[in-house]
Amino acid sequence: MKKTSLLSFFRIILVVGTMLVQLYPLPTAATEIKAHYTHAEGKTITLKLAIASPPPNSIIVIQNVPPGSLIVGSTPPHKSYKKKHGKIKWLIKNPATGNLNIQLQLKKSVPAGAVSAMVRYLDANTGTFKTEMVP
């Protein structure tokens, strides 16, 4: 093959490749929220959310504590608490990308392993509803 033919061949491949990428775009990365406890026993429970970009429009956090636990306070303020079932809910609207700490202060200490959480949100890129369990 001549040098000019080889160069023309690569140009054609480049043009066709560019057209295919425009016709079939690569899927965008899914929004992710990673959650873990930084403190999961005692009177103060702290759940840390790492929110990727783009963030979802809202996040629902359901914190499970031993039934009958008394809440002294929470940051941000919780939306509801079902004392009989030990379920505390937060609705975080328009969260920013980055880290968000959800802190709960209880009247009595809870032992290690007595709490768990669920984080739910609608992926901003795919529209898929996601749930992450935090043991």
MIBA-485006 format. One record per atom (N, C-alpha, C, CB): residue in three letters; atom name; y, z, x. Coordinates in nm, 3 decimals, padded with zeros to 5 digits. Glycine has a CB too. Layout:
// MIBA-485006
REC  aa at      py      pz      px
REC ALA CA       Y       Z       X
...
***
This chain:
// MIBA-485006
REC  aa at      py      pz      px
REC MET  N -00.117  00.000  00.084
REC MET CA  00.000  00.000  00.000
REC MET  C  00.123  00.000  00.089
REC MET CB  00.000  00.121 -00.096
REC LYS  N  00.221 -00.076  00.046
REC LYS CA  00.345 -00.078  00.121
REC LYS  C  00.423  00.049  00.097
REC LYS CB  00.429 -00.201  00.084
REC LYS  N  00.516  00.077  00.187
REC LYS CA  00.599  00.196  00.175
REC LYS  C  00.681  00.194  00.047
REC LYS CB  00.691  00.209  00.298
REC THR  N  00.736  00.077  00.012
REC THR CA  00.818  00.068 -00.110
REC THR  C  00.733  00.084 -00.235
REC THR CB  00.893 -00.065 -00.114
REC SER  N  00.610  00.035 -00.233
REC SER CA  00.520  00.050 -00.348
REC SER  C  00.483  00.196 -00.367
REC SER CB  00.394 -00.035 -00.330
REC LEU  N  00.457  00.266 -00.259
REC LEU CA  00.423  00.406 -00.265
REC LEU  C  00.541  00.487 -00.318
REC LEU CB  00.381  00.457 -00.128
REC LEU  N  00.662  00.454 -00.272
REC LEU CA  00.783  00.523 -00.318
REC LEU  C  00.805  00.496 -00.467
REC LEU CB  00.906  00.477 -00.236
REC SER  N  00.784  00.373 -00.510
REC SER CA  00.798  00.338 -00.652
REC SER  C  00.695  00.413 -00.737
REC SER CB  00.782  00.186 -00.672
REC PHE  N  00.573  00.425 -00.687
REC PHE CA  00.468  00.497 -00.758
REC PHE  C  00.508  00.643 -00.780
REC PHE CB  00.336  00.488 -00.679
REC PHE  N  00.559  00.710 -00.676
REC PHE CA  00.601  00.849 -00.689
REC PHE  C  00.720  00.864 -00.782
REC PHE CB  00.636  00.906 -00.552
REC ARG  N  00.810  00.768 -00.784
REC ARG CA  00.923  00.772 -00.878
REC ARG  C  00.875  00.763 -01.022
REC ARG CB  01.022  00.659 -00.848
REC ILE  N  00.778  00.675 -01.045
REC ILE CA  00.723  00.660 -01.181
REC ILE  C  00.655  00.790 -01.223
REC ILE CB  00.623  00.541 -01.188
REC ILE  N  00.577  00.850 -01.134
REC ILE CA  00.510  00.977 -01.164
REC ILE  C  00.613  01.086 -01.196
REC ILE CB  00.420  01.021 -01.046
REC LEU  N  00.722  01.090 -01.120
REC LEU CA  00.827  01.188 -01.141
REC LEU  C  00.892  01.169 -01.277
REC LEU CB  00.932  01.178 -01.030
REC VAL  N  00.921  01.046 -01.315
REC VAL CA  00.984  01.018 -01.444
REC VAL  C  00.889  01.055 -01.557
REC VAL CB  01.024  00.868 -01.453
REC VAL  N  00.763  01.016 -01.548
REC VAL CA  00.665  01.047 -01.653
REC VAL  C  00.645  01.198 -01.663
REC VAL CB  00.529  00.977 -01.623
REC GLY  N  00.637  01.266 -01.550
REC GLY CA  00.622  01.412 -01.550
REC GLY  C  00.739  01.480 -01.616
REC GLY CB  00.606  01.464 -01.408
REC THR  N  00.860  01.435 -01.588
REC THR CA  00.980  01.491 -01.649
REC THR  C  00.978  01.471 -01.800
REC THR CB  01.105  01.428 -01.589
REC MET  N  00.936  01.354 -01.844
REC MET CA  00.929  01.326 -01.988
REC MET  C  00.827  01.417 -02.057
REC MET CB  00.894  01.178 -02.012
REC LEU  N  00.713  01.439 -01.992
REC LEU CA  00.610  01.524 -02.051
REC LEU  C  00.657  01.669 -02.064
REC LEU CB  00.484  01.518 -01.968
REC VAL  N  00.729  01.717 -01.965
REC VAL CA  00.780  01.854 -01.970
REC VAL  C  00.880  01.867 -02.085
REC VAL CB  00.846  01.893 -01.836
REC GLN  N  00.961  01.765 -02.108
REC GLN CA  01.058  01.770 -02.217
REC GLN  C  00.989  01.762 -02.353
REC GLN CB  01.159  01.657 -02.203
REC LEU  N  00.881  01.685 -02.362
REC LEU CA  00.808  01.673 -02.488
REC LEU  C  00.722  01.796 -02.517
REC LEU CB  00.720  01.549 -02.486
REC TYR  N  00.668  01.855 -02.414
REC TYR CA  00.579  01.971 -02.428
REC TYR  C  00.631  02.084 -02.340
REC TYR CB  00.433  01.934 -02.391
REC PRO  N  00.734  02.156 -02.387
REC PRO CA  00.789  02.263 -02.305
REC PRO  C  00.687  02.375 -02.283
REC PRO CB  00.915  02.319 -02.368
REC LEU  N  00.698  02.440 -02.171
REC LEU CA  00.611  02.553 -02.142
REC LEU  C  00.646  02.668 -02.235
REC LEU CB  00.623  02.597 -01.994
REC PRO  N  00.547  02.746 -02.276
REC PRO CA  00.578  02.858 -02.364
REC PRO  C  00.667  02.959 -02.293
REC PRO CB  00.449  02.925 -02.412
REC THR  N  00.756  03.020 -02.369
REC THR CA  00.845  03.120 -02.311
REC THR  C  00.770  03.251 -02.296
REC THR CB  00.972  03.140 -02.398
REC ALA  N  00.814  03.331 -02.205
REC ALA CA  00.750  03.461 -02.181
REC ALA  C  00.771  03.550 -02.303
REC ALA CB  00.807  03.528 -02.054
REC ALA  N  00.670  03.625 -02.334
REC ALA CA  00.678  03.716 -02.447
REC ALA  C  00.760  03.838 -02.411
REC ALA CB  00.538  03.757 -02.494
REC THR  N  00.832  03.889 -02.508
REC THR CA  00.903  04.015 -02.490
REC THR  C  00.798  04.123 -02.471
REC THR CB  00.998  04.047 -02.612
REC GLU  N  00.822  04.212 -02.379
REC GLU CA  00.727  04.320 -02.358
REC GLU  C  00.798  04.453 -02.360
REC GLU CB  00.653  04.301 -02.227
REC ILE  N  00.730  04.549 -02.414
REC ILE CA  00.776  04.688 -02.407
REC ILE  C  00.658  04.767 -02.352
REC ILE CB  00.824  04.743 -02.548
REC LYS  N  00.679  04.828 -02.241
REC LYS CA  00.578  04.914 -02.181
REC LYS  C  00.622  05.058 -02.203
REC LYS CB  00.558  04.883 -02.027
REC ALA  N  00.531  05.140 -02.251
REC ALA CA  00.564  05.278 -02.281
REC ALA  C  00.468  05.373 -02.211
REC ALA CB  00.561  05.303 -02.432
REC HIS  N  00.522  05.483 -02.163
REC HIS CA  00.439  05.589 -02.105
REC HIS  C  00.514  05.722 -02.113
REC HIS CB  00.401  05.556 -01.957
REC TYR  N  00.437  05.829 -02.108
REC TYR CA  00.497  05.962 -02.111
REC TYR  C  00.540  06.002 -01.970
REC TYR CB  00.399  06.065 -02.169
REC THR  N  00.659  06.056 -01.960
REC THR CA  00.701  06.118 -01.835
REC THR  C  00.679  06.269 -01.844
REC THR CB  00.849  06.085 -01.802
REC HIS  N  00.665  06.319 -01.967
REC HIS CA  00.635  06.460 -01.991
REC HIS  C  00.565  06.468 -02.126
REC HIS CB  00.764  06.550 -01.987
REC ALA  N  00.439  06.512 -02.127
REC ALA CA  00.360  06.511 -02.250
REC ALA  C  00.298  06.645 -02.285
REC ALA CB  00.252  06.409 -02.239
REC GLU  N  00.358  06.753 -02.240
REC GLU CA  00.310  06.886 -02.277
REC GLU  C  00.426  06.984 -02.270
REC GLU CB  00.194  06.931 -02.184
REC GLY  N  00.405  07.102 -02.328
REC GLY CA  00.512  07.201 -02.329
REC GLY  C  00.601  07.185 -02.451
REC GLY CB  00.594  07.191 -02.203
REC LYS  N  00.725  07.229 -02.439
REC LYS CA  00.819  07.223 -02.550
REC LYS  C  00.900  07.093 -02.551
REC LYS CB  00.914  07.341 -02.544
REC THR  N  00.900  07.020 -02.441
REC THR CA  00.976  06.895 -02.433
REC THR  C  00.880  06.779 -02.406
REC THR CB  01.085  06.902 -02.323
REC ILE  N  00.883  06.680 -02.495
REC ILE CA  00.800  06.560 -02.483
REC ILE  C  00.895  06.444 -02.456
REC ILE CB  00.713  06.535 -02.613
REC THR  N  00.868  06.366 -02.350
REC THR CA  00.954  06.252 -02.317
REC THR  C  00.870  06.126 -02.306
REC THR CB  01.030  06.278 -02.185
REC LEU  N  00.905  06.027 -02.387
REC LEU CA  00.840  05.897 -02.386
REC LEU  C  00.939  05.797 -02.328
REC LEU CB  00.793  05.855 -02.531
REC LYS  N  00.897  05.723 -02.226
REC LYS CA  00.985  05.625 -02.162
REC LYS  C  00.941  05.485 -02.202
REC LYS CB  00.982  05.641 -02.007
REC LEU  N  01.038  05.407 -02.254
REC LEU CA  01.014  05.267 -02.290
REC LEU  C  01.082  05.178 -02.188
REC LEU CB  01.064  05.236 -02.434
REC ALA  N  01.009  05.082 -02.134
REC ALA CA  01.066  04.981 -02.045
REC ALA  C  01.074  04.853 -02.128
REC ALA CB  00.979  04.960 -01.912
REC ILE  N  01.196  04.810 -02.160
REC ILE CA  01.220  04.698 -02.251
REC ILE  C  01.257  04.574 -02.171
REC ILE CB  01.331  04.733 -02.353
REC ALA  N  01.174  04.470 -02.185
REC ALA CA  01.197  04.344 -02.113
REC ALA  C  01.298  04.258 -02.187
REC ALA CB  01.064  04.267 -02.094
REC SER  N  01.342  04.153 -02.122
REC SER CA  01.439  04.061 -02.180
REC SER  C  01.368  03.938 -02.235
REC SER CB  01.546  04.019 -02.076
REC PRO  N  01.406  03.888 -02.349
REC PRO CA  01.505  03.941 -02.441
REC PRO  C  01.447  04.056 -02.520
REC PRO CB  01.556  03.831 -02.535
REC PRO  N  01.529  04.156 -02.551
REC PRO CA  01.478  04.270 -02.627
REC PRO  C  01.456  04.233 -02.773
REC PRO CB  01.574  04.389 -02.616
REC PRO  N  01.367  04.305 -02.841
REC PRO CA  01.349  04.279 -02.984
REC PRO  C  01.471  04.331 -03.061
REC PRO CB  01.219  04.346 -03.036
REC ASN  N  01.483  04.291 -03.187
REC ASN CA  01.593  04.339 -03.271
REC ASN  C  01.582  04.487 -03.302
REC ASN CB  01.597  04.260 -03.402
REC SER  N  01.458  04.536 -03.313
REC SER CA  01.437  04.678 -03.340
REC SER  C  01.300  04.720 -03.288
REC SER CB  01.450  04.707 -03.492
REC ILE  N  01.288  04.850 -03.268
REC ILE CA  01.163  04.909 -03.222
REC ILE  C  01.132  05.028 -03.312
REC ILE CB  01.171  04.952 -03.070
REC ILE  N  01.007  05.037 -03.354
REC ILE CA  00.962  05.153 -03.430
REC ILE  C  00.874  05.236 -03.337
REC ILE CB  00.884  05.110 -03.561
REC VAL  N  00.906  05.363 -03.325
REC VAL CA  00.826  05.455 -03.245
REC VAL  C  00.771  05.562 -03.339
REC VAL CB  00.910  05.520 -03.128
REC ILE  N  00.640  05.581 -03.335
REC ILE CA  00.575  05.686 -03.413
REC ILE  C  00.511  05.783 -03.314
REC ILE CB  00.468  05.626 -03.513
REC GLN  N  00.565  05.903 -03.311
REC GLN CA  00.517  06.008 -03.221
REC GLN  C  00.427  06.103 -03.299
REC GLN CB  00.636  06.086 -03.157
REC ASN  N  00.306  06.126 -03.249
REC ASN CA  00.213  06.219 -03.311
REC ASN  C  00.214  06.351 -03.234
REC ASN CB  00.070  06.159 -03.316
REC VAL  N  00.235  06.459 -03.305
REC VAL CA  00.231  06.594 -03.249
REC VAL  C  00.133  06.675 -03.336
REC VAL CB  00.375  06.662 -03.245
REC PRO  N  00.093  06.793 -03.292
REC PRO CA  00.005  06.873 -03.376
REC PRO  C  00.069  06.899 -03.513
REC PRO CB -00.030  07.006 -03.308
REC PRO  N -00.007  06.881 -03.623
REC PRO CA  00.048  06.906 -03.757
REC PRO  C  00.111  07.044 -03.767
REC PRO CB -00.062  06.891 -03.863
REC GLY  N  00.224  07.050 -03.834
REC GLY CA  00.294  07.176 -03.855
REC GLY  C  00.393  07.211 -03.745
REC GLY CB  00.196  07.285 -03.867
REC SER  N  00.399  07.129 -03.639
REC SER CA  00.493  07.156 -03.529
REC SER  C  00.636  07.157 -03.582
REC SER CB  00.478  07.051 -03.417
REC LEU  N  00.718  07.247 -03.527
REC LEU CA  00.858  07.253 -03.566
REC LEU  C  00.944  07.182 -03.462
REC LEU CB  00.904  07.400 -03.582
REC ILE  N  01.032  07.095 -03.509
REC ILE CA  01.120  07.019 -03.421
REC ILE  C  01.252  07.094 -03.405
REC ILE CB  01.145  06.875 -03.477
REC VAL  N  01.293  07.114 -03.280
REC VAL CA  01.422  07.174 -03.250
REC VAL  C  01.529  07.065 -03.244
REC VAL CB  01.417  07.254 -03.118
REC GLY  N  01.492  06.949 -03.187
REC GLY CA  01.586  06.837 -03.178
REC GLY  C  01.519  06.716 -03.116
REC GLY CB  01.709  06.875 -03.096
REC SER  N  01.588  06.603 -03.122
REC SER CA  01.537  06.481 -03.059
REC SER  C  01.653  06.390 -03.019
REC SER CB  01.439  06.407 -03.154
REC THR  N  01.630  06.317 -02.911
REC THR CA  01.729  06.221 -02.862
REC THR  C  01.657  06.090 -02.837
REC THR CB  01.800  06.272 -02.732
REC PRO  N  01.695  05.982 -02.904
REC PRO CA  01.789  05.973 -03.015
REC PRO  C  01.735  06.050 -03.136
REC PRO CB  01.818  05.825 -03.051
REC PRO  N  01.822  06.072 -03.235
REC PRO CA  01.776  06.144 -03.354
REC PRO  C  01.661  06.070 -03.423
REC PRO CB  01.892  06.164 -03.453
REC HIS  N  01.560  06.143 -03.466
REC HIS CA  01.447  06.081 -03.535
REC HIS  C  01.487  06.043 -03.677
REC HIS CB  01.325  06.175 -03.536
REC LYS  N  01.415  05.944 -03.732
REC LYS CA  01.444  05.894 -03.867
REC LYS  C  01.372  05.975 -03.974
REC LYS CB  01.404  05.746 -03.878
REC SER  N  01.247  06.015 -03.945
REC SER CA  01.171  06.092 -04.042
REC SER  C  01.065  06.176 -03.971
REC SER CB  01.105  05.999 -04.147
REC TYR  N  01.019  06.280 -04.042
REC TYR CA  00.913  06.365 -03.988
REC TYR  C  00.824  06.410 -04.103
REC TYR CB  00.972  06.488 -03.913
REC LYS  N  00.694  06.380 -04.091
REC LYS CA  00.595  06.428 -04.187
REC LYS  C  00.523  06.544 -04.120
REC LYS CB  00.493  06.313 -04.231
REC LYS  N  00.575  06.663 -04.146
REC LYS CA  00.527  06.786 -04.081
REC LYS  C  00.378  06.808 -04.103
REC LYS CB  00.605  06.905 -04.131
REC LYS  N  00.332  06.781 -04.226
REC LYS CA  00.191  06.803 -04.261
REC LYS  C  00.097  06.718 -04.174
REC LYS CB  00.168  06.771 -04.410
REC HIS  N  00.142  06.600 -04.136
REC HIS CA  00.060  06.508 -04.057
REC HIS  C  00.101  06.503 -03.910
REC HIS CB  00.066  06.369 -04.115
REC GLY  N  00.215  06.564 -03.876
REC GLY CA  00.262  06.564 -03.738
REC GLY  C  00.311  06.427 -03.692
REC GLY CB  00.153  06.610 -03.648
REC LYS  N  00.368  06.349 -03.783
REC LYS CA  00.417  06.214 -03.749
REC LYS  C  00.570  06.209 -03.752
REC LYS CB  00.359  06.109 -03.847
REC ILE  N  00.627  06.175 -03.638
REC ILE CA  00.772  06.165 -03.624
REC ILE  C  00.805  06.018 -03.599
REC ILE CB  00.827  06.256 -03.507
REC LYS  N  00.904  05.965 -03.670
REC LYS CA  00.939  05.822 -03.656
REC LYS  C  01.083  05.804 -03.611
REC LYS CB  00.916  05.749 -03.788
REC TRP  N  01.099  05.704 -03.524
REC TRP CA  01.231  05.659 -03.482
REC TRP  C  01.241  05.510 -03.514
REC TRP CB  01.257  05.686 -03.330
REC LEU  N  01.359  05.466 -03.552
REC LEU CA  01.390  05.324 -03.566
REC LEU  C  01.504  05.297 -03.469
REC LEU CB  01.427  05.284 -03.716
REC ILE  N  01.475  05.224 -03.364
REC ILE CA  01.574  05.192 -03.262
REC ILE  C  01.624  05.051 -03.292
REC ILE CB  01.513  05.202 -03.116
REC LYS  N  01.749  05.039 -03.335
REC LYS CA  01.807  04.909 -03.367
REC LYS  C  01.884  04.854 -03.248
REC LYS CB  01.899  04.919 -03.491
REC ASN  N  01.871  04.724 -03.226
REC ASN CA  01.941  04.653 -03.118
REC ASN  C  01.929  04.722 -02.983
REC ASN CB  02.086  04.637 -03.154
REC PRO  N  01.806  04.746 -02.935
REC PRO CA  01.790  04.812 -02.806
REC PRO  C  01.834  04.720 -02.692
REC PRO CB  01.644  04.855 -02.786
REC ALA  N  01.880  04.780 -02.586
REC ALA CA  01.921  04.704 -02.467
REC ALA  C  01.800  04.685 -02.376
REC ALA CB  02.037  04.777 -02.391
REC THR  N  01.805  04.582 -02.294
REC THR CA  01.703  04.561 -02.193
REC THR  C  01.714  04.674 -02.091
REC THR CB  01.718  04.421 -02.124
REC GLY  N  01.600  04.721 -02.043
REC GLY CA  01.599  04.830 -01.945
REC GLY  C  01.516  04.946 -01.994
REC GLY CB  01.742  04.876 -01.914
REC ASN  N  01.547  05.064 -01.947
REC ASN CA  01.470  05.184 -01.982
REC ASN  C  01.538  05.264 -02.092
REC ASN CB  01.450  05.272 -01.859
REC LEU  N  01.456  05.316 -02.182
REC LEU CA  01.503  05.401 -02.290
REC LEU  C  01.411  05.522 -02.297
REC LEU CB  01.507  05.324 -02.427
REC ASN  N  01.469  05.641 -02.289
REC ASN CA  01.391  05.764 -02.301
REC ASN  C  01.405  05.820 -02.441
REC ASN CB  01.437  05.868 -02.197
REC ILE  N  01.292  05.857 -02.500
REC ILE CA  01.290  05.924 -02.629
REC ILE  C  01.240  06.065 -02.602
REC ILE CB  01.199  05.848 -02.735
REC GLN  N  01.325  06.161 -02.630
REC GLN CA  01.293  06.300 -02.598
REC GLN  C  01.283  06.383 -02.726
REC GLN CB  01.398  06.359 -02.503
REC LEU  N  01.183  06.467 -02.730
REC LEU CA  01.157  06.552 -02.844
REC LEU  C  01.147  06.697 -02.796
REC LEU CB  01.027  06.509 -02.918
REC GLN  N  01.222  06.785 -02.861
REC GLN CA  01.215  06.928 -02.829
REC GLN  C  01.145  06.999 -02.945
REC GLN CB  01.358  06.988 -02.803
REC LEU  N  01.041  07.073 -02.910
REC LEU CA  00.963  07.147 -03.009
REC LEU  C  00.985  07.297 -02.994
REC LEU CB  00.813  07.114 -02.995
REC LYS  N  00.964  07.370 -03.103
REC LYS CA  00.983  07.515 -03.100
REC LYS  C  00.874  07.583 -03.018
REC LYS CB  00.986  07.572 -03.242
REC LYS  N  00.750  07.534 -03.032
REC LYS CA  00.636  07.591 -02.958
REC LYS  C  00.578  07.486 -02.865
REC LYS CB  00.528  07.643 -03.056
REC SER  N  00.526  07.532 -02.753
REC SER CA  00.463  07.442 -02.655
REC SER  C  00.338  07.376 -02.713
REC SER CB  00.427  07.518 -02.527
REC VAL  N  00.314  07.253 -02.669
REC VAL CA  00.191  07.183 -02.704
REC VAL  C  00.113  07.160 -02.575
REC VAL CB  00.220  07.047 -02.778
REC PRO  N -00.021  07.168 -02.582
REC PRO CA -00.102  07.148 -02.462
REC PRO  C -00.111  07.000 -02.423
REC PRO CB -00.242  07.204 -02.483
REC ALA  N -00.149  06.975 -02.299
REC ALA CA -00.171  06.838 -02.252
REC ALA  C -00.276  06.770 -02.340
REC ALA CB -00.215  06.836 -02.101
REC GLY  N -00.253  06.645 -02.374
REC GLY CA -00.347  06.570 -02.457
REC GLY  C -00.327  06.588 -02.606
REC GLY CB -00.484  06.608 -02.421
REC ALA  N -00.230  06.669 -02.646
REC ALA CA -00.209  06.696 -02.789
REC ALA  C -00.113  06.597 -02.854
REC ALA CB -00.156  06.836 -02.808
REC VAL  N -00.052  06.508 -02.776
REC VAL CA  00.043  06.411 -02.831
REC VAL  C -00.002  06.269 -02.802
REC VAL CB  00.185  06.435 -02.774
REC SER  N  00.041  06.179 -02.886
REC SER CA  00.019  06.035 -02.866
REC SER  C  00.130  05.962 -02.941
REC SER CB -00.124  05.990 -02.916
REC ALA  N  00.144  05.834 -02.911
REC ALA CA  00.251  05.758 -02.977
REC ALA  C  00.206  05.614 -03.000
REC ALA CB  00.380  05.760 -02.894
REC MET  N  00.279  05.549 -03.090
REC MET CA  00.261  05.407 -03.117
REC MET  C  00.399  05.343 -03.115
REC MET CB  00.187  05.382 -03.254
REC VAL  N  00.410  05.229 -03.045
REC VAL CA  00.536  05.155 -03.037
REC VAL  C  00.512  05.020 -03.101
REC VAL CB  00.586  05.140 -02.887
REC ARG  N  00.598  04.985 -03.200
REC ARG CA  00.581  04.858 -03.274
REC ARG  C  00.712  04.780 -03.271
REC ARG CB  00.537  04.885 -03.421
REC TYR  N  00.699  04.648 -03.257
REC TYR CA  00.817  04.562 -03.253
REC TYR  C  00.777  04.417 -03.278
REC TYR CB  00.891  04.575 -03.119
REC LEU  N  00.875  04.336 -03.311
REC LEU CA  00.856  04.194 -03.332
REC LEU  C  00.903  04.122 -03.207
REC LEU CB  00.932  04.142 -03.459
REC ASP  N  00.812  04.049 -03.141
REC ASP CA  00.846  03.978 -03.018
REC ASP  C  00.960  03.880 -03.044
REC ASP CB  00.723  03.904 -02.962
REC ALA  N  01.068  03.891 -02.967
REC ALA CA  01.188  03.809 -02.987
REC ALA  C  01.162  03.661 -02.959
REC ALA CB  01.300  03.859 -02.897
REC ASN  N  01.067  03.628 -02.874
REC ASN CA  01.039  03.488 -02.841
REC ASN  C  00.937  03.422 -02.932
REC ASN CB  00.992  03.478 -02.699
REC THR  N  00.830  03.496 -02.962
REC THR CA  00.719  03.434 -03.034
REC THR  C  00.714  03.469 -03.182
REC THR CB  00.592  03.474 -02.972
REC GLY  N  00.785  03.575 -03.224
REC GLY CA  00.780  03.618 -03.363
REC GLY  C  00.654  03.695 -03.397
REC GLY CB  00.792  03.500 -03.454
REC THR  N  00.574  03.727 -03.295
REC THR CA  00.450  03.800 -03.315
REC THR  C  00.478  03.950 -03.322
REC THR CB  00.351  03.770 -03.202
REC PHE  N  00.415  04.017 -03.418
REC PHE CA  00.430  04.161 -03.431
REC PHE  C  00.339  04.227 -03.329
REC PHE CB  00.397  04.210 -03.576
REC LYS  N  00.391  04.318 -03.249
REC LYS CA  00.314  04.382 -03.142
REC LYS  C  00.308  04.532 -03.164
REC LYS CB  00.375  04.350 -03.006
REC THR  N  00.198  04.589 -03.122
REC THR CA  00.178  04.734 -03.128
REC THR  C  00.122  04.780 -02.994
REC THR CB  00.082  04.773 -03.245
REC GLU  N  00.181  04.884 -02.938
REC GLU CA  00.129  04.943 -02.815
REC GLU  C  00.099  05.090 -02.842
REC GLU CB  00.230  04.928 -02.696
REC MET  N -00.024  05.128 -02.811
REC MET CA -00.066  05.267 -02.825
REC MET  C -00.039  05.340 -02.694
REC MET CB -00.215  05.277 -02.864
REC VAL  N  00.014  05.461 -02.703
REC VAL CA  00.043  05.542 -02.585
REC VAL  C -00.038  05.671 -02.598
REC VAL CB  00.198  05.572 -02.571
REC PRO  N -00.145  05.683 -02.518
REC PRO CA -00.230  05.803 -02.528
REC PRO  C -00.164  05.924 -02.465
REC PRO CB -00.367  05.778 -02.461
***
